[in-house]
Amino acid sequence: MDSLRVDRWLCAARIFKSRSLAQKACNAGHVRINDRPVRASHALRAGDEVWADAPRGLVVLLVLALADKRQSPAKARELYEDRSPPPVPREPSPALRARGSGRPTKADRRALARLRGE
């Protein structure tokens, strides 16, 4: 196989959960190959660099191999070399109330507002 549609490869490499989601991302301009926005029908070849705004965040991949069927996670990782930037650190979640402790009192609400900076 010399080339393959971008949407099929993105699904086989498990970047998107389904081919239709990969097509929608391509049509919305969220997928770029070699720094050019592409449609879902664009031919992908080994050695191309794929930039995609996937559900898990920005993904930068170097295509090593092509596959048109959805692969197992271990085999899917062999299709590309991941060059993605490190993920953005998440903000710590505010303290959660103990389950079953009832509604917060007025003092509790004021303390939460101070904690949030309101």
NORLINUR-V238195 format. One record per pair of residues at least 12 apart in sequence whose C-alpha atoms are under 6 Angstrom apart, sorted by the first residue. I is the first residue (numbers start at 1). J is the second residue. D is the distance in Angstrom with one decimal. If there is no record, write none. Layout:
# NORLINUR-V238195
I:J:D, I:J:D
This chain:
# NORLINUR-V238195
3:43:5.6, 3:44:5.3, 3:45:4.9, 4:43:5.2, 4:44:5.2, 5:41:5.2, 5:42:5.6, 5:43:4.9, 5:44:5.9, 6:40:5.6, 6:42:5.8, 6:44:5.6, 7:19:5.8, 7:22:5.1, 7:23:5.6, 7:40:5.2, 8:68:5.5, 9:68:5.8, 12:68:5.9, 12:69:5.3, 12:70:3.7, 12:71:5.4, 13:76:4.6, 23:40:5.2, 26:39:5.2, 26:40:5.3, 27:39:5.7, 30:52:5.7, 30:53:5.3, 31:51:5.7, 31:52:4.4, 32:50:5.8, 32:51:5.0, 33:49:5.6, 33:50:4.6, 34:49:5.2, 46:63:5.1, 46:64:5.3, 46:65:5.6, 47:63:5.2, 48:62:5.9, 48:63:5.5, 49:61:5.7, 49:62:4.6, 59:84:5.0, 60:83:5.1, 60:84:4.5, 61:80:6.0, 61:81:5.6, 61:82:4.8, 61:83:5.5, 62:80:5.4, 62:81:5.0, 63:80:4.6, 64:79:5.3, 64:80:4.9, 65:79:4.7
